[in-house]
Amino acid sequence: MYLTEHCNRQQFDCPCVCGSGTIMQNIVLKLEEGRVAINRPMNINSGIRCLEHNRSIGSSDTSSHIKGIAVDVGCTFMSDRLELMSEFVKHFKRIGIHKEFIHVDIDIDKRNGIFVY
């Protein structure tokens, strides 16, 4: 089932296939805008996570992924990172940079800004 023209629900499902939670449409719409702007697919590494899976990968119990309001977009090349970051700063107020992905979320309970893993 597609949520937008380029994003389907399964891309955002918890990897343990527990069926937990639902990704928030607002974050998917922001990602779609970015995807259209760069005119190529984005690899979604992580969307919604159940608490068990989140803990199994060593992430915090306060992770925005548990709420369905965070996504990690795969990105390992500097040129891709620059292109994605140039677009993401237009749509997101919380961005995390990792050597293998860019984290974006819309969590209003956390401080806005850009952080590094």
C-alpha positions in Angstrom: 0.0 0.0 0.0 1.5 3.3 -1.1 1.3 6.3 1.3 2.6 8.7 -1.4 3.6 8.4 -5.0 7.0 7.0 -4.0 6.7 5.7 -0.5 5.0 2.5 0.5 4.0 1.5 4.0 6.3 -1.6 4.1 9.4 0.7 3.8 8.6 2.1 7.3 7.5 -1.1 9.1 9.4 -2.4 12.1 12.1 -4.9 10.8 11.1 -7.5 13.3 7.8 -7.7 11.4 5.8 -7.4 14.6 3.3 -5.1 13.0 3.8 -2.5 15.7 2.7 1.0 15.2 2.2 3.2 12.1 4.5 5.8 10.6 3.0 9.3 10.8 1.8 10.6 7.5 3.3 14.0 8.1 6.9 12.7 8.1 6.1 10.6 5.0 4.9 13.7 3.2 8.1 15.6 4.1 10.2 12.7 2.8 8.1 12.6 -0.4 8.9 16.3 -1.0 12.6 15.6 -0.6 12.4 12.5 -2.8 10.7 14.5 -5.6 13.3 17.3 -5.3 16.3 15.0 -5.7 14.5 13.0 -8.3 15.8 9.6 -7.2 14.9 6.9 -4.7 15.8 7.1 -1.1 16.7 4.0 0.9 14.7 3.9 4.1 16.9 2.1 6.7 14.5 2.4 9.6 11.1 3.8 10.3 8.8 2.6 13.0 10.3 0.4 15.7 8.7 -1.6 18.4 10.2 -1.1 21.9 11.8 -4.6 21.8 13.5 -4.1 18.5 14.6 -0.6 19.5 16.2 -2.0 22.6 17.8 -4.9 20.7 19.7 -2.5 18.5 20.8 -0.4 21.5 18.6 2.6 20.9 17.1 4.7 23.7 13.6 4.0 25.0 12.9 7.7 24.1 13.6 7.1 20.5 11.3 9.0 18.1 11.2 5.8 16.0 9.0 4.2 18.7 6.4 7.0 18.2 6.5 6.6 14.4 7.8 10.1 13.8 11.4 9.3 12.8 13.1 7.8 9.7 16.7 6.9 8.9 17.6 7.4 5.3 20.5 5.3 4.0 23.4 7.5 2.9 27.1 6.5 2.7 28.6 8.8 0.1 29.5 12.5 0.8 27.9 13.7 -2.4 24.6 12.0 -1.5 24.8 13.3 2.0 25.2 16.9 0.8 22.3 16.5 -1.6 20.0 15.0 1.0 21.0 17.5 3.7 20.4 20.4 1.3 16.9 19.2 0.9 16.2 17.9 4.4 17.0 21.2 6.1 14.0 22.7 4.1 11.6 20.2 5.7 12.9 19.0 9.1 14.0 20.8 12.2 15.7 17.7 13.7 18.4 16.0 11.7 21.0 13.5 12.8 24.1 12.6 10.7 25.6 9.2 10.9 28.2 7.8 8.5 25.7 5.3 7.1 22.4 7.3 7.3 20.7 10.6 7.9 18.1 10.6 10.7 15.1 12.9 10.4 12.2 13.3 12.8 9.3 15.5 13.7 9.4 15.0 17.5 8.1 18.2 19.1 9.2 16.8 22.5 12.9 17.1 21.6 15.1 20.1 20.9 15.5 21.2 17.3 18.9 21.1 15.6 21.4 19.0 13.7 23.3 16.4 15.7 26.0 13.9 14.9 26.1 10.2 16.0 
